[in-house]
C-alpha cells in the first residue's frame, strides 16, 4: 500500500486534524496507518480516522476532497500514480518490512493437522513459483482478477515478483512492525508468540522448496 494525500497537501503538518480514510477498523489500511503516521512524525491523535470502505471508494473520496489522505493498494495505487499523485509515504516502493497477508490457524488445529498445513504451504509455494517462472500466465490471471489488461497489471506483477518471499517465509522484522501497531495492551511483542518458523524450515528440510524451484525454473 502507498499513502496518498489529496492535491494541495504536500506535508505532514497539513494533515493535522484532517480526515484520513481507512477501509474498516482492524483492516490492513488501519494497521499500516500507524506505521505511516509514525514515519511522518504524527500519531493517530493528530488526525481524524474516517471509515470509508474499499480502495475504490477511498480513492473516489480522496479525489473529491472529502478525505485528506488514505492508503491504497493495487490497482488504485497505480491509477493515482498515473494521474500524477505522489505518495507522502510509499511503504511498497521502499520495501518497508511488513506481513501483508498470511496463513493463520489456531494452535490446536496445527497440532492436529500439521501435515495438511504443510501441504497447503507447499501448494502456495508452488503457485508462487509458477507465477515467477511464467510471468505471461501470471499476468493473464491478474488481468482477469483485476478486470484490467494494461500497465497496471505489469506493475502489480512486478510488485509481486519483488516482494513475495521465495520460500513463503514470513519476515521477522515485518511481523515486529505489524505487532507494534496492532497488539493489544499487554500482549507479547515477540514474533514467536504468534508464528511457527518450523513450518517453513520443514519445507526446506524435506526438499520441497528446492524441488519446486527446479520444477518451475526459478531461484
BAFI-3210 file (N, C-alpha, C; in Angstrom, 3 decimals, decimal comma, padded with zeros to 6 digits):
// residues 219
n [1|2|3|4|5|6|7|8|9|10|11|12|13|14|15|16|17|18|19|20|21|22|23|24|25|26|27|28|29|30|31|32|33|34|35|36|37|38|39|40|41|42|43|44|45|46|47|48|49|50|51|52|53|54|55|56|57|58|59|60|61|62|63|64|65|66|67|68|69|70|71|72|73|74|75|76|77|78|79|80|81|82|83|84|85|86|87|88|89|90|91|92|93|94|95|96|97|98|99|100|101|102|103|104|105|106|107|108|109|110|111|112|113|114|115|116|117|118|119|120|121|122|123|124|125|126|127|128|129|130|131|132|133|134|135|136|137|138|139|140|141|142|143|144|145|146|147|148|149|150|151|152|153|154|155|156|157|158|159|160|161|162|163|164|165|166|167|168|169|170|171|172|173|174|175|176|177|178|179|180|181|182|183|184|185|186|187|188|189|190|191|192|193|194|195|196|197|198|199|200|201|202|203|204|205|206|207|208|209|210|211|212|213|214|215|216|217|218|219]
n.u [000,828|000,324|000,652|-001,394|-002,065|-004,613|-004,724|-002,711|-001,907|001,101|002,702|003,330|002,329|000,079|-001,787|-002,689|-005,384|-007,005|-009,170|-008,471|-008,650|-009,706|-010,354|-011,835|-012,153|-009,362|-008,528|-006,160|-005,460|-005,954|-004,219|-001,670|-001,653|-000,769|002,020|002,687|001,895|003,643|006,066|005,761|005,979|003,702|000,770|-002,062|-003,755|-003,387|-004,849|-008,070|-009,791|-011,415|-013,869|-014,190|-014,573|-013,939|-010,957|-011,470|-013,553|-012,350|-010,392|-012,032|-013,164|-010,883|-010,094|-012,265|-011,981|-013,098|-011,824|-008,567|-006,337|-005,188|-004,429|-003,604|-004,027|-003,050|-005,425|-005,668|-003,576|-001,750|-003,349|-003,629|-000,928|-000,414|-001,999|-000,665|-000,434|001,556|002,899|002,845|004,075|005,578|005,378|005,381|007,030|009,344|009,942|009,281|009,516|006,929|004,077|001,909|-000,066|-001,125|-001,084|-003,253|-003,814|-005,322|-003,590|-004,336|-005,445|-003,171|-001,516|-003,040|-003,457|-001,051|000,278|-001,560|-001,473|001,166|000,995|-000,715|000,892|002,929|001,551|000,931|003,521|004,288|002,456|003,326|005,914|005,273|004,053|006,242|007,923|006,530|005,690|003,886|001,596|000,879|000,256|-001,981|-003,815|-003,899|-004,934|-007,479|-008,535|-008,292|-009,718|-008,552|-006,239|-003,496|-000,866|-001,077|-001,466|001,053|002,598|001,512|002,237|005,033|005,391|004,570|006,546|008,839|008,427|007,276|007,963|010,427|010,394|007,997|008,289|007,616|008,426|010,527|011,181|009,185|006,927|007,317|006,913|004,176|003,029|003,748|001,981|-000,590|-000,991|-002,722|-002,868|-000,428|-000,086|002,133|005,166|006,958|007,682|007,646|005,544|003,390|003,919|005,118|008,091|009,021|007,561|008,163|010,826|010,606|009,696|011,988|013,763|012,607|013,045|011,175|011,096|013,377|012,772|010,432|011,373|013,124|011,276|009,741|011,603|012,910|014,713]
n.v [-001,198|002,328|005,656|008,184|011,668|014,177|016,455|019,339|018,926|018,514|017,986|016,730|018,386|019,542|017,611|017,528|017,233|016,596|014,482|011,102|008,339|004,951|001,469|-000,219|-000,693|-002,359|-003,367|-003,924|-001,409|000,121|-000,952|-000,512|002,199|003,306|002,904|004,444|007,061|007,387|007,509|009,982|011,611|011,870|010,982|008,820|010,405|012,863|013,071|012,655|009,694|008,192|005,968|004,443|002,379|000,168|000,129|001,461|003,190|004,799|005,979|007,460|009,286|010,592|011,906|013,636|015,179|014,812|013,334|013,653|012,054|008,707|005,169|003,137|000,228|-001,900|-002,054|000,668|002,193|002,341|003,662|006,234|007,015|007,132|009,259|011,382|011,764|011,889|009,775|010,472|008,832|005,820|002,781|000,407|000,823|001,420|-000,915|-001,485|-003,485|-005,778|-007,770|-008,607|-010,419|-013,716|-017,207|-018,332|-020,296|-021,942|-023,021|-025,558|-026,739|-026,767|-028,545|-030,846|-031,157|-030,908|-031,939|-031,354|-028,569|-028,194|-029,268|-027,421|-025,110|-025,959|-026,083|-023,362|-022,337|-023,559|-022,360|-019,687|-020,009|-020,948|-018,627|-016,889|-018,174|-018,170|-015,509|-014,458|-016,072|-015,600|-012,884|-012,948|-014,077|-012,075|-009,974|-010,947|-011,095|-008,473|-007,146|-005,741|-004,925|-003,844|-001,442|-001,409|-004,020|-005,039|-003,596|-004,499|-007,182|-006,911|-005,876|-008,094|-009,981|-008,779|-008,613|-010,894|-013,515|-015,907|-018,467|-018,613|-017,757|-015,852|-012,447|-011,666|-009,123|-007,699|-008,806|-007,900|-005,176|-005,132|-006,188|-004,211|-002,210|-003,200|-004,856|-005,681|-003,843|-004,958|-007,365|-009,899|-008,988|-010,449|-012,179|-014,981|-015,646|-015,727|-016,863|-019,755|-020,773|-023,267|-024,530|-023,533|-024,174|-026,932|-027,316|-026,645|-028,600|-030,959|-030,800|-029,611|-026,895|-026,569|-028,476|-027,480|-025,073|-026,015|-027,333|-025,261|-023,615|-021,464|-019,295]
n.w [000,000|-000,560|000,683|000,010|-000,412|-000,840|-003,621|-003,238|-000,661|000,801|002,926|006,260|008,286|007,161|007,427|009,990|012,126|010,008|007,942|007,608|005,572|006,130|005,414|007,181|010,768|012,152|009,766|007,003|005,989|008,216|010,159|008,992|008,894|011,316|011,255|009,007|009,759|011,882|010,509|009,402|011,537|013,055|015,036|015,659|017,099|016,022|013,720|012,086|012,007|009,362|008,422|005,419|003,583|000,766|-001,384|-003,880|-003,228|-001,291|-002,877|-004,597|-002,788|-001,935|-004,283|-004,647|-002,447|000,091|001,981|003,422|003,071|002,359|002,520|-000,238|-002,203|-005,016|-007,753|-007,477|-006,508|-008,673|-010,511|-009,398|-009,342|-012,086|-012,624|-011,687|-008,935|-005,991|-003,597|-000,068|001,754|000,886|001,492|-000,001|-002,313|-000,956|000,232|002,901|005,759|006,335|007,159|004,948|004,212|005,203|006,187|008,631|011,434|014,277|017,261|018,161|015,874|014,243|015,636|015,375|012,629|011,206|008,936|006,902|006,906|006,092|003,512|002,356|002,483|000,791|-001,643|-001,922|-002,136|-004,578|-006,293|-006,185|-007,274|-009,824|-010,855|-010,805|-012,569|-014,947|-016,153|-018,099|-017,960|-015,297|-015,434|-017,063|-015,331|-013,346|-014,898|-015,409|-012,790|-011,849|-013,697|-015,714|-018,337|-018,769|-018,159|-015,424|-014,615|-015,230|-013,368|-010,960|-011,072|-011,069|-008,494|-006,988|-007,786|-006,773|-004,017|-002,857|-000,638|-001,430|-000,389|000,974|003,580|006,516|007,283|009,889|010,892|009,627|010,847|013,444|013,039|012,366|014,749|016,558|015,940|016,128|018,301|021,295|024,420|026,678|025,374|024,047|022,306|020,918|017,973|018,077|019,667|018,058|015,556|013,726|012,920|012,274|010,329|007,709|007,824|007,777|005,168|003,740|004,742|003,837|001,182|-000,420|-001,179|-002,815|-004,797|-005,935|-006,976|-008,945|-010,591|-011,674|-012,736|-011,374|-009,074]
ca.u [000,000|001,009|-000,127|-001,615|-002,841|-005,306|-003,925|-002,541|-001,296|002,446|003,492|002,648|001,606|-001,214|-002,711|-003,128|-006,813|-007,719|-009,742|-007,659|-009,554|-009,361|-011,487|-012,614|-011,280|-008,671|-008,140|-004,774|-005,266|-005,961|-002,989|-000,493|-001,728|000,064|003,412|002,815|001,849|004,895|007,099|005,529|006,084|002,350|000,117|-003,492|-004,431|-003,197|-005,742|-009,400|-009,909|-012,707|-014,126|-014,679|-014,829|-012,913|-009,979|-012,055|-014,337|-011,400|-009,789|-013,034|-013,300|-009,645|-010,136|-013,257|-011,533|-013,803|-010,802|-007,294|-005,311|-005,537|-003,544|-004,250|-003,388|-003,321|-004,886|-005,882|-002,266|-001,202|-004,222|-003,261|000,422|-000,533|-002,719|000,214|-000,359|002,830|002,667|003,600|004,893|005,351|005,972|005,563|008,228|010,503|010,090|009,214|009,149|005,537|003,414|000,667|-001,058|-000,509|-001,940|-003,458|-004,583|-005,114|-002,556|-004,918|-005,541|-001,823|-001,043|-003,856|-003,430|000,207|000,561|-002,445|-000,942|002,369|000,578|-001,238|002,041|003,621|000,760|001,139|004,889|004,316|001,729|004,227|006,992|004,676|003,880|007,564|008,520|005,710|005,062|002,759|000,419|000,509|-000,369|-003,328|-004,643|-004,082|-005,831|-008,832|-008,994|-008,371|-010,582|-007,758|-005,201|-002,677|000,364|-001,351|-001,204|002,510|003,119|001,084|003,088|006,381|005,348|004,544|007,834|009,866|008,154|006,795|009,061|010,675|010,061|006,779|008,603|007,260|009,534|010,546|011,117|007,853|005,963|007,500|006,254|002,728|002,691|003,916|000,877|-001,923|-001,100|-003,470|-002,011|-000,011|000,151|003,563|005,654|007,900|007,023|007,497|004,253|002,334|004,299|005,859|009,065|009,377|006,839|008,979|012,040|010,271|009,652|013,372|014,363|012,035|013,428|010,036|011,429|014,307|012,099|009,508|012,174|013,587|010,119|009,243|012,721|013,154|015,675]
ca.v [000,000|003,622|006,662|009,333|012,811|014,882|017,510|020,520|018,542|018,024|017,846|016,132|019,405|019,796|016,525|017,640|017,475|016,242|013,135|010,103|007,228|003,533|000,673|-000,604|-000,896|-003,640|-003,764|-003,654|000,040|000,648|-001,381|000,127|003,649|003,674|002,982|005,573|008,296|007,462|007,953|011,407|012,349|012,075|009,852|008,748|011,524|014,084|013,062|012,084|008,459|008,083|004,647|004,788|001,224|-000,438|001,024|002,311|004,249|005,726|006,754|008,435|010,334|011,369|012,774|014,696|016,029|014,621|012,881|014,301|011,077|007,309|004,142|002,439|-000,942|-002,030|-001,225|002,101|002,824|002,662|004,652|007,564|007,331|007,527|010,536|012,427|011,840|011,431|009,346|011,087|007,719|004,703|001,564|-000,620|001,130|001,434|-002,271|-001,474|-004,831|-005,878|-009,026|-008,119|-011,491|-014,956|-018,321|-018,324|-021,398|-021,962|-023,980|-026,900|-027,271|-027,028|-029,788|-031,975|-031,264|-030,304|-032,370|-030,612|-027,210|-028,253|-029,464|-026,131|-024,227|-026,445|-025,635|-021,914|-022,196|-023,907|-021,313|-018,538|-020,334|-020,974|-017,239|-016,322|-018,834|-017,954|-014,199|-014,220|-016,741|-014,880|-011,611|-013,243|-014,259|-010,751|-009,203|-011,452|-010,771|-007,020|-006,578|-004,786|-005,521|-002,690|-001,276|-001,678|-005,446|-005,191|-003,075|-005,404|-008,367|-006,536|-005,804|-009,482|-010,624|-008,156|-008,617|-012,176|-014,362|-017,028|-019,740|-018,316|-017,445|-014,515|-011,588|-011,442|-007,678|-007,288|-009,180|-006,977|-003,922|-005,323|-006,352|-002,920|-001,294|-003,794|-005,670|-005,118|-003,524|-006,102|-008,541|-010,071|-008,393|-011,383|-012,926|-016,401|-015,837|-015,768|-017,555|-021,002|-020,866|-024,656|-024,988|-023,253|-024,975|-028,293|-027,316|-026,690|-029,874|-032,030|-030,572|-029,088|-025,593|-026,784|-029,235|-026,567|-024,115|-026,710|-027,647|-024,073|-022,885|-020,193|-019,393]
ca.w [000,000|-000,579|001,398|-000,856|000,073|-001,927|-004,242|-002,401|000,615|000,496|004,148|007,403|009,050|006,524|007,780|011,383|012,266|008,781|007,860|006,912|005,323|006,209|004,939|008,359|011,923|012,174|008,411|006,650|005,880|009,579|010,838|008,399|009,102|012,457|010,811|008,075|010,535|012,640|009,569|009,152|012,789|013,574|015,687|015,344|017,761|015,228|012,562|012,298|011,241|008,678|007,836|004,074|002,732|-000,079|-002,014|-004,921|-002,581|-000,674|-003,960|-005,055|-001,783|-001,953|-005,459|-004,492|-001,354|001,361|002,926|003,094|002,717|002,605|001,983|-001,350|-002,792|-006,446|-008,843|-007,237|-006,353|-009,986|-011,157|-008,897|-009,816|-013,492|-012,671|-011,197|-007,479|-005,436|-002,212|001,026|002,228|-000,036|002,068|-001,021|-003,095|-000,060|000,765|004,365|006,223|006,768|006,800|004,341|004,257|005,654|006,597|010,082|012,019|015,727|017,655|018,260|014,512|013,767|016,264|014,898|011,168|010,741|007,566|005,997|006,811|005,266|002,120|001,881|002,268|-000,407|-002,792|-002,033|-002,640|-005,993|-007,015|-006,309|-008,203|-011,157|-011,288|-011,052|-013,717|-016,144|-015,969|-019,006|-017,385|-014,070|-015,800|-017,551|-014,129|-012,758|-015,761|-015,187|-011,439|-011,684|-014,723|-016,481|-019,168|-019,133|-017,380|-014,007|-014,425|-015,210|-012,110|-009,897|-011,148|-010,634|-007,029|-006,508|-008,007|-005,937|-002,587|-002,336|-000,165|-002,329|000,268|001,742|004,971|006,950|007,670|011,330|011,107|009,216|011,880|014,571|012,683|012,492|016,161|017,240|015,636|016,304|019,512|022,418|025,566|027,471|024,536|023,754|021,063|020,302|016,906|018,406|020,328|017,048|014,322|013,901|011,821|011,975|009,148|006,538|007,978|007,332|003,709|003,273|005,111|003,015|-000,202|-001,176|-001,756|-003,922|-005,855|-006,607|-007,745|-010,149|-011,432|-012,368|-013,316|-010,676|-007,993]
c.u [000,871|000,065|-000,208|-002,400|-003,530|-004,415|-003,886|-001,946|000,047|003,295|002,646|001,818|000,218|-002,238|-003,259|-004,603|-007,640|-008,221|-008,843|-008,498|-008,926|-010,562|-012,409|-011,656|-010,664|-008,219|-006,663|-004,514|-005,256|-004,657|-001,766|-000,484|-000,839|001,521|003,633|002,822|003,134|006,024|006,978|005,663|004,739|001,889|-001,347|-004,257|-004,323|-004,152|-007,114|-009,534|-011,317|-012,828|-014,839|-014,970|-013,642|-012,044|-010,618|-012,859|-013,416|-010,713|-010,769|-013,129|-012,036|-009,675|-011,131|-012,957|-012,259|-012,953|-009,476|-006,244|-005,836|-004,447|-004,287|-003,365|-003,598|-004,766|-005,011|-004,562|-001,714|-002,043|-003,842|-001,854|000,376|-001,204|-001,909|000,273|000,987|002,595|003,474|004,538|004,560|006,009|006,238|006,847|009,489|010,800|010,152|008,784|007,731|005,026|002,037|-000,437|-000,365|-001,548|-002,027|-004,302|-004,411|-004,170|-003,094|-005,012|-004,159|-001,279|-001,755|-003,659|-002,165|000,508|-000,295|-001,943|000,306|002,028|000,035|-000,095|002,817|002,885|000,920|002,516|004,931|003,560|002,591|005,327|006,480|004,539|005,224|008,192|007,775|004,964|003,848|001,485|-000,059|-000,203|-001,762|-004,290|-004,924|-005,057|-007,278|-009,363|-009,165|-009,319|-009,861|-006,737|-004,295|-001,457|000,145|-001,111|000,302|003,086|002,737|001,937|004,495|006,450|005,376|005,922|008,913|009,671|007,702|007,971|009,216|010,248|008,844|007,050|008,144|008,521|009,462|010,428|009,742|006,809|006,094|006,830|004,742|002,323|002,746|002,710|-000,503|-002,088|-001,881|-002,510|-001,695|000,253|001,645|003,939|006,675|007,166|006,794|006,184|003,131|002,657|005,168|006,839|009,410|008,678|007,648|010,290|011,805|010,194|011,057|013,980|013,858|012,442|012,321|010,363|012,327|013,639|011,158|010,279|012,689|012,433|009,692|010,356|012,992|014,229|017,109]
c.v [001,261|004,674|007,928|010,418|013,470|016,005|018,745|020,217|017,901|017,807|017,239|017,166|019,667|018,719|016,655|018,040|017,054|014,807|012,234|008,835|005,863|002,750|000,293|-000,776|-002,294|-004,127|-003,481|-002,156|000,704|000,303|-000,640|001,635|004,097|003,829|004,196|006,902|008,481|007,963|009,451|012,253|012,645|010,839|009,847|009,909|012,816|014,183|012,539|010,863|008,362|006,707|004,842|003,579|000,875|000,610|001,981|003,457|005,259|006,577|007,821|009,593|011,197|012,359|013,916|015,593|015,869|013,899|013,480|013,313|009,678|006,408|003,384|001,325|-000,913|-002,478|000,283|002,846|003,250|003,688|006,059|007,965|007,808|008,887|011,668|012,598|011,274|011,028|010,163|010,069|006,541|003,434|000,486|-000,385|001,077|000,061|-002,266|-002,866|-004,848|-007,260|-008,648|-009,169|-012,765|-016,000|-018,337|-019,524|-021,335|-023,114|-025,404|-027,535|-027,623|-028,324|-031,005|-032,224|-030,658|-030,694|-031,612|-029,186|-027,185|-028,473|-028,163|-025,165|-024,644|-026,006|-024,138|-021,623|-022,468|-022,878|-020,078|-018,803|-020,421|-019,554|-016,579|-016,903|-018,604|-016,623|-013,969|-014,851|-016,005|-013,573|-011,821|-013,428|-012,909|-009,914|-009,639|-011,001|-009,271|-006,377|-005,569|-005,557|-004,400|-002,617|-001,547|-003,145|-005,686|-004,728|-003,985|-006,668|-008,056|-006,427|-007,203|-010,115|-010,075|-008,443|-009,959|-013,028|-015,608|-018,351|-019,616|-018,070|-016,035|-013,755|-011,316|-009,946|-007,144|-007,625|-008,271|-005,632|-004,026|-005,377|-005,015|-002,022|-001,893|-004,554|-004,933|-004,791|-004,777|-007,355|-008,671|-009,473|-009,288|-012,176|-014,399|-016,688|-016,045|-016,654|-018,768|-021,170|-022,298|-025,173|-024,747|-024,028|-026,404|-028,380|-027,365|-028,066|-031,022|-031,920|-029,965|-027,762|-025,769|-027,502|-028,343|-025,586|-024,756|-026,935|-026,460|-023,150|-021,539|-020,400|-019,246]
c.w [000,000|000,005|000,547|-000,118|-001,108|-002,452|-003,331|-001,048|000,312|001,740|005,261|008,160|008,478|006,853|009,196|011,441|011,073|008,830|007,022|006,786|005,529|005,693|006,083|009,531|011,909|010,812|008,170|006,570|007,247|010,287|010,315|008,628|010,252|012,064|009,916|008,827|011,342|011,750|009,296|010,415|013,417|014,334|015,267|015,991|016,966|014,046|012,979|011,405|010,669|008,043|006,506|003,190|001,847|-000,777|-003,018|-004,321|-001,917|-001,741|-004,457|-004,079|-001,707|-003,114|-005,299|-003,302|-000,044|002,403|002,462|002,613|002,990|002,050|000,890|-001,891|-004,306|-006,670|-008,594|-007,094|-007,705|-010,723|-010,709|-009,335|-011,266|-013,641|-012,052|-009,696|-007,017|-003,981|-001,213|001,650|001,319|000,502|001,031|-001,795|-002,233|000,527|002,293|004,842|006,805|006,407|006,277|004,394|004,693|006,006|008,119|010,483|013,531|016,086|017,720|016,869|013,976|014,355|015,682|013,408|010,573|009,291|006,556|005,816|005,928|003,793|001,534|001,597|001,019|-001,662|-003,012|-002,619|-004,142|-006,836|-007,224|-007,329|-009,635|-011,701|-011,601|-012,311|-015,019|-016,010|-016,861|-018,469|-016,139|-014,399|-016,380|-016,384|-013,484|-013,580|-015,559|-013,832|-011,238|-012,694|-015,590|-017,305|-019,671|-018,235|-015,897|-013,680|-014,354|-013,872|-010,943|-009,899|-010,657|-009,108|-006,429|-006,621|-007,077|-004,455|-002,015|-001,879|-001,032|-001,713|001,189|003,228|005,310|007,342|009,170|011,632|010,708|010,264|013,098|014,287|012,837|013,962|016,884|017,052|015,868|017,615|020,605|023,559|026,378|026,665|024,240|022,412|020,364|019,223|017,228|019,128|019,327|015,848|014,621|012,741|011,443|010,720|007,874|006,615|007,501|005,816|003,115|003,536|004,243|001,549|-001,045|-001,859|-002,968|-005,082|-006,643|-007,476|-009,033|-011,125|-012,275|-012,879|-012,694|-009,616|-008,472]
res [x|x|x|x|x|x|x|x|x|x|x|x|x|x|x|x|x|x|x|x|x|x|x|x|x|x|x|x|x|x|x|x|x|x|x|x|x|x|x|x|x|x|x|x|x|x|x|x|x|x|x|x|x|x|x|x|x|x|x|x|x|x|x|x|x|x|x|x|x|x|x|x|x|x|x|x|x|x|x|x|x|x|x|x|x|x|x|x|x|x|x|x|x|x|x|x|x|x|x|x|x|x|x|x|x|x|x|x|x|x|x|x|x|x|x|x|x|x|x|x|x|x|x|x|x|x|x|x|x|x|x|x|x|x|x|x|x|x|x|x|x|x|x|x|x|x|x|x|x|x|x|x|x|x|x|x|x|x|x|x|x|x|x|x|x|x|x|x|x|x|x|x|x|x|x|x|x|x|x|x|x|x|x|x|x|x|x|x|x|x|x|x|x|x|x|x|x|x|x|x|x|x|x|x|x|x|x|x|x|x|x|x|x|x|x|x|x|x|x]
***
